[in-house]
Amino acid sequence: MSRTFSVSDSVLVALPPETVYQQVSDPARMGAWSPENLGATVAGDGRAAHVGMAFDGHNKRGPFRWTTRCTVTAADEGRLFRFRVHAIGLKRPLLRGPIATWEYRFEPAEGGTRVTETWTDDRRAWPDAAAHAFDRVATRGHTFADFQRRNIRITLRNLKAALEAPAPGA
């Protein structure tokens, strides 16, 4: 059985691309929308997202919690935000290696912005059988592609709802 290495989905958000980008490109905010991510600790000077910016993502799946080290590989305001996950560990990301790439594209569309979220499996060196076995244990019976397809759908739905919600007191 061959692996699916990339999955994506899109949603229309009734805001301009620059506004949506500003929210999504702040890794600390992702925990507000993701069913698995709890947010992030960003290293450095607190500048807006930029290529080379590193952050540690804090994650949970059921009772399990772990931390990933990520580096931003694209930060084109209002158009593209991408980062690669290249280390993982329980409290600190000590195990290094290619894990995944996450990408968010922002395209002007009638009524707002089409946001496309894409997950790419960077574990290319893993044999398919080993990846399938690991994935089914880690996701309780699914491939990572199927698991991430569901997570992306939930994240985009939550992002849309949060960003389109009226401001408190409005």
Secondary structure, DSSP 8 states (H G I E B T S, - for coil): -----EEEEEEEESS-HHHHHHHHT-GGGGGGT-SSEEEEEE-SS--S--TT-EEEEEEEETTEEEEEEEEEEEEETTTEEEEEEEEEESSS--EEEEEEEEEEEEEEETTEEEEEEEEEE--TTS-HHHHHHHHHHHTTS--HHHHHHHHHHHHHHHHHHHHHS--TT-
